[in-house]
Amino acid sequence: MKKLGRYLGAIGLLLLIGVVTSCIKDDIAATETGTANITVNISSRSGEVDNDNSEVLANEDIKTIRLILVQNGKVVSNSKHSFTAPDGQKLLEQGIRIVGVKKAATDFYAVVNEESTGESFDTGFAVGAPFSAQAFMQTVLPASDATFPKTDIKEKGLPMQGKASISESALVDNVSVVIPVERVVARIDLNLTNNTGSTLAINSINFGGFFPSQTQLGEFAPGDYKSFSFEETQEILATAGNNTHKFTYYLYESKAGAGNYTVSLNDGTEYGAVPILVDGKPVTELLRNHILSITGTINSSGWELTCEVNPWEKEDIDLSFEDNLSYSEGKWTQDTYLEILDNNIVHLSPDKTAELTFTIQTPSGAKWRASLEGDVNAFEFEGPNEGIAGIEDENGHVPVQTIKLKVKDPEFQGRYEAQLHVFAYIGSKGYELDLTEGSNTSTGPVNYFTILQAQ
């Protein structure tokens, strides 16, 4: 049995999660003698703000990570990684394994969900090129229909950025480097309560002139401001217990000054612009990584607001699951593959489905998901590639999990390879499982199987 004896509490700024989600090797610039294999953990600070905002909303998690490594003023690695959490899970911390990093003082820069910015951090920061931290942090992100403001973030998520550094003496083999990232945007939660006595139709939410024309990746960028309206098609019932609705909006940070932060409903005739006040004082700014919570009570004679602004962060709390991840080595079912070669390479049969079995003993209810990296179009999963582990039967036994893989084109005469990664998700954290024989994931690097099609 393998055990990961790592703390699995709730989200914090500096939790080391020991997760390996992808392995960078070929992208590292040519190095001298003296290298280290390291894990970089990206930690999203988010979640519980107050009693009315105790959840991380859907799609406010990590979808992609751009990771740039800088040594001696030059880019030595620039890679992008994509992640998919199981249904119902939100990925707020994720890690990347990097092999063969030169032992030198290193700066790490992360951009989470790059696609949501409308910018690319690829060609402008190529491996071997000089790196300017100022140019990176001051990358201008214009407001547009493709970026922000918006309410629907399902496809691209929210932009985040962060930096961490490590000295040459601290960059040793198997060290973990944590990059806490913050959101580049702010959030508005508008909670409406309908006390009019009849159904209330909301077709527009209108905000004052505090929506900015731009921001920068890591810094505030002065620009122009304008008012902004969101079209809605929402009816709020008058029935007690069903007479509330929450609207959520995202925008770049704003420093528009007093008098500009207002909100009105529909055409503004019946429910006109009301100033947004916190503790009786006009709001003058809405900074990145903050949430403006507005509660609007709508009566037959008008409406009134109560508001507050809080950091978009989460308090550490203890969760109820066991703090050890225990699982077994993976076993390939005999006669479902051709051979197992050195370096955990599994040679698949052209006409059989290979089967890999394993168990997760603890914690109960952990979800797992398998994914491929490499020649992904040459292979496919037969049946589900995810499941729920650690649920004991009446005899106290946990179920065996099975991954089935096969080649797509049995007649192919060339060579295809893909890496098989299996992740366990506990709460908002992801861990890669090392299912190879004889590994110890608590002290060494995580290994994985490579599946092979070759004649």
DACOR-V152832 format. One record per residue. SS is DSSP state (~ for helix, > for strand, _ for the rest). PSI is psi in degrees with one decimal (NA if undefined). D_LAST is the distance of its C-alpha to the last C-alpha in Angstrom with 2 decimals. Layout:
ss->{SS,SS}
psi->{PSI,PSI}
d_last->{D_LAST,D_LAST}
This chain:
ss->{_,>,>,>,_,_,_,_,_,_,_,_,_,_,_,_,_,_,_,_,_,_,>,>,_,_,_,_,_,_,_,_,_,_,>,>,>,>,>,>,>,>,>,>,_,_,_,_,_,_,_,_,_,_,_,_,_,_,_,_,_,_,_,>,>,>,>,>,>,>,>,_,_,>,>,>,>,>,>,>,>,>,_,_,_,_,_,_,_,_,_,_,>,>,>,>,>,>,>,>,>,>,_,_,_,>,>,>,>,>,>,>,_,~,~,~,~,_,_,_,_,_,~,~,~,_,_,_,_,>,_,_,~,~,~,~,~,_,_,>,>,>,_,_,_,_,_,_,_,>,_,_,_,_,_,_,_,_,_,>,>,>,>,>,>,>,_,_,_,_,_,_,_,_,_,>,>,>,>,>,>,>,>,_,>,>,>,>,>,>,>,>,>,>,_,_,_,_,_,>,>,>,>,>,>,>,>,>,>,>,>,>,_,>,>,>,_,_,_,_,_,_,_,_,>,>,>,>,>,>,>,>,>,>,>,>,_,_,_,_,_,_,_,>,>,>,>,>,>,>,>,>,_,>,_,_,_,_,_,_,_,>,>,>,>,_,_,_,_,_,_,_,_,>,>,_,>,>,_,_,>,>,_,_,_,>,_,_,_,>,>,>,>,>,>,>,>,>,>,_,_,>,>,>,>,>,>,>,>,>,>,_,_,_,_,_,_,_,_,_,_,_,_,_,>,>,>,_,_,_,>,>,_,_,_,_,_,_,>,>,>,~,~,~,>,>,>,_,_,_,_,_,_,>,>,>,>,>,_,>,>,>,_,_,_,_,>,>,>,>,>,>,>,>,_,~,~,~,>,>,>,_,_,_,_,>,>,>,_,_,_,>,_,_,_,_,_,>,_,_,>,>,>,>,>,>,>,_,_,_,_,_,_,_,>,>,>,>,>,>,>,>,>,>,>,>,_,_,>,>,>,>,_,_,_,_,_,_,_,_,_,_,_,_,_,_,_,_,>,>,>,>,>,>,_}
psi->{140.9,145.7,135.8,98.7,60.8,148.6,128.4,39.1,-172.0,179.6,132.4,169.7,-38.8,34.9,130.3,115.8,-4.9,27.2,140.5,114.6,-26.8,160.5,117.9,127.6,-55.6,-23.0,-10.1,130.5,153.1,129.6,163.1,179.2,138.3,86.1,168.1,149.3,125.4,164.3,127.1,121.6,125.6,119.9,117.2,122.4,109.4,168.0,-122.6,118.7,-46.6,-173.9,-23.6,1.4,60.0,0.2,151.3,125.4,159.0,138.1,12.4,22.8,-165.1,126.3,-45.3,156.5,125.7,122.9,122.2,128.9,134.3,129.0,134.4,38.5,6.6,150.5,124.3,-14.0,137.9,108.4,154.2,138.8,141.2,145.7,146.9,115.8,155.7,157.4,134.4,-8.1,152.2,127.2,105.6,-11.1,137.2,151.6,160.5,129.0,130.8,125.5,133.0,40.7,129.0,138.1,95.7,160.1,129.8,135.6,137.2,127.3,132.1,137.1,117.1,135.2,52.8,-36.4,-28.3,-14.3,-19.3,2.9,159.1,134.7,36.7,-77.6,-30.8,-12.8,56.7,153.6,131.0,-14.6,151.9,145.3,129.7,112.6,-36.1,-45.4,-37.3,-52.2,-26.9,15.7,121.8,132.5,98.6,146.2,137.4,174.8,-27.5,-15.8,-99.6,152.9,156.3,169.9,-26.6,112.4,17.2,-42.3,-45.8,-10.5,-157.1,143.7,140.3,156.0,155.4,166.1,147.5,158.1,153.8,140.3,165.0,-41.2,-27.9,-14.0,84.6,168.3,135.6,20.1,151.3,131.4,127.0,129.9,101.9,128.8,151.4,154.4,141.1,-13.4,168.7,165.7,142.6,123.9,116.6,110.1,115.7,135.5,125.0,105.8,27.6,-18.9,-6.4,164.3,135.8,121.2,125.5,117.4,-6.8,136.1,122.1,122.6,154.5,-170.0,62.9,14.2,118.7,158.5,-13.5,170.3,-177.4,158.2,-47.2,0.4,160.4,138.9,106.8,138.7,-161.2,159.9,151.3,162.0,161.5,138.0,136.7,123.3,137.0,156.7,65.0,131.3,128.6,119.6,164.1,-3.8,131.6,131.8,-17.5,23.3,26.2,155.8,142.2,127.6,137.5,133.5,151.3,140.4,160.8,156.5,152.0,136.4,59.8,-15.3,166.1,146.3,-13.2,-16.8,95.6,166.4,141.5,166.5,146.3,-130.0,3.2,-1.0,-52.2,-36.5,81.5,178.7,127.3,133.7,143.3,111.6,144.2,121.1,36.9,0.8,143.3,138.6,134.7,-14.4,156.7,101.1,160.2,153.1,27.1,156.4,127.0,112.1,121.4,126.0,116.8,122.8,119.0,120.3,172.2,-21.5,2.5,-157.7,159.1,157.4,149.6,137.8,156.5,155.2,131.2,152.4,148.2,64.1,173.8,138.3,144.8,130.6,159.6,132.3,163.1,-11.6,160.8,146.6,20.1,135.9,113.3,134.3,163.6,164.3,151.0,143.3,124.6,126.8,128.7,143.6,10.7,-1.0,169.9,-51.0,158.9,119.5,179.4,159.5,29.5,35.5,123.7,113.3,112.3,149.6,143.8,-19.1,17.3,155.3,119.9,143.5,128.0,126.4,149.9,169.9,151.1,114.9,-44.2,154.8,158.5,133.9,4.2,141.3,151.6,156.1,138.7,145.1,161.7,149.7,133.2,-127.8,67.9,-22.5,-4.6,-14.5,162.3,151.9,139.9,112.2,-170.1,147.1,24.5,165.2,-177.5,128.8,166.7,10.6,113.9,148.3,-172.6,-16.1,6.1,13.0,139.6,149.0,150.7,131.2,142.0,131.4,126.7,131.3,146.5,162.1,150.6,-37.2,95.7,-19.8,-4.0,134.7,-3.0,-146.5,129.3,142.4,144.8,143.8,136.2,115.5,136.5,125.8,143.0,138.5,121.2,112.4,-122.4,12.7,147.6,139.8,133.2,134.5,133.3,97.9,2.4,162.1,131.7,13.4,157.8,97.7,-10.8,-18.0,-20.5,177.9,154.1,129.2,165.7,163.7,144.0,124.9,142.4,135.1,119.8,146.2,NA}
d_last->{35.17,34.79,37.71,38.27,42.01,42.60,45.39,44.36,47.67,48.28,47.50,49.23,49.16,47.81,45.73,42.75,40.04,37.29,34.70,31.38,29.88,27.70,27.06,28.14,26.76,25.89,29.09,31.46,33.42,33.21,35.23,37.32,37.31,38.18,35.98,35.78,33.45,35.53,35.64,37.54,39.08,40.47,43.45,45.09,48.80,49.70,51.06,54.39,57.35,60.11,60.75,60.13,56.77,54.97,51.52,48.85,48.52,45.33,43.05,45.06,42.15,39.20,36.57,35.32,36.16,36.48,36.79,38.28,38.93,41.73,42.78,45.71,46.22,42.73,39.69,36.93,34.66,34.65,32.15,32.24,30.95,31.12,31.93,32.51,34.75,34.86,37.36,40.88,40.03,41.13,39.33,42.08,40.47,36.98,35.41,32.84,31.38,31.57,30.04,31.76,35.04,37.53,40.57,43.20,45.45,43.29,44.22,41.96,42.45,41.00,41.24,40.42,39.68,39.93,39.53,42.90,44.70,43.78,42.90,39.76,39.75,36.72,37.74,41.28,40.14,37.28,36.00,38.38,41.19,44.62,45.12,48.38,48.93,51.86,49.88,47.19,49.74,51.83,49.11,51.08,49.86,51.89,52.85,51.54,50.42,46.81,47.74,50.98,53.30,51.47,51.31,47.76,45.16,42.43,39.90,40.33,42.39,44.97,44.83,45.30,45.42,46.00,46.08,45.93,46.39,45.78,47.40,45.69,47.09,45.85,42.27,40.89,37.57,36.84,39.90,40.15,41.72,43.26,43.86,46.42,46.20,48.94,48.98,50.07,51.83,54.68,54.94,57.85,58.31,61.06,62.20,64.70,67.05,68.88,72.46,73.92,74.28,72.17,68.59,67.84,65.57,63.83,62.62,62.63,62.61,64.30,64.25,66.60,65.94,63.70,60.22,59.09,57.59,55.14,54.15,52.24,49.13,51.05,54.67,57.26,57.69,61.10,60.97,62.71,63.22,63.62,64.15,61.28,61.17,58.39,58.55,58.39,58.78,59.74,62.52,63.89,65.75,69.17,68.59,68.98,65.64,63.80,65.68,63.40,60.39,58.42,57.27,54.93,54.62,52.93,54.36,54.38,57.02,60.55,63.84,66.00,69.22,71.79,72.64,69.25,67.56,68.60,67.12,68.41,67.30,67.02,69.51,71.41,74.61,74.76,72.56,73.18,71.81,72.35,71.98,69.29,71.17,70.09,72.97,75.34,74.17,72.31,68.63,68.22,64.51,61.21,58.83,55.05,53.63,56.78,57.58,60.75,61.68,64.27,65.94,67.94,70.48,71.54,74.98,76.98,78.99,76.19,73.59,73.34,70.64,69.83,67.20,65.50,62.89,60.58,57.69,54.26,53.51,53.20,55.12,53.26,53.63,52.43,50.03,50.21,46.71,46.03,45.20,42.24,38.67,37.34,33.92,31.68,28.37,25.37,23.87,20.45,21.21,19.96,17.50,16.51,13.33,10.93,12.50,14.69,14.38,17.30,18.90,18.28,14.58,13.41,9.76,10.10,9.53,8.94,12.40,14.41,16.51,16.54,20.17,21.88,25.61,28.46,32.20,34.66,38.03,40.19,41.53,42.11,40.90,38.40,35.82,32.15,29.40,25.65,24.06,20.90,20.92,18.42,15.92,18.11,17.54,13.90,15.08,18.31,20.74,21.77,25.49,27.56,26.31,29.82,32.65,35.91,36.00,38.72,40.85,42.12,42.77,46.08,45.01,44.21,40.42,38.16,35.39,31.75,29.65,26.20,23.37,20.75,17.51,14.79,12.28,14.26,12.05,9.93,9.32,8.06,5.79,6.67,7.28,10.06,12.45,15.77,18.62,20.28,24.05,26.62,30.28,33.53,36.47,39.98,42.74,41.91,39.62,35.87,34.17,30.52,29.64,27.87,26.12,24.35,25.80,29.03,29.68,33.20,33.34,37.09,37.02,33.62,31.04,28.97,25.33,22.59,19.14,16.10,13.48,9.85,7.06,3.76,0.00}
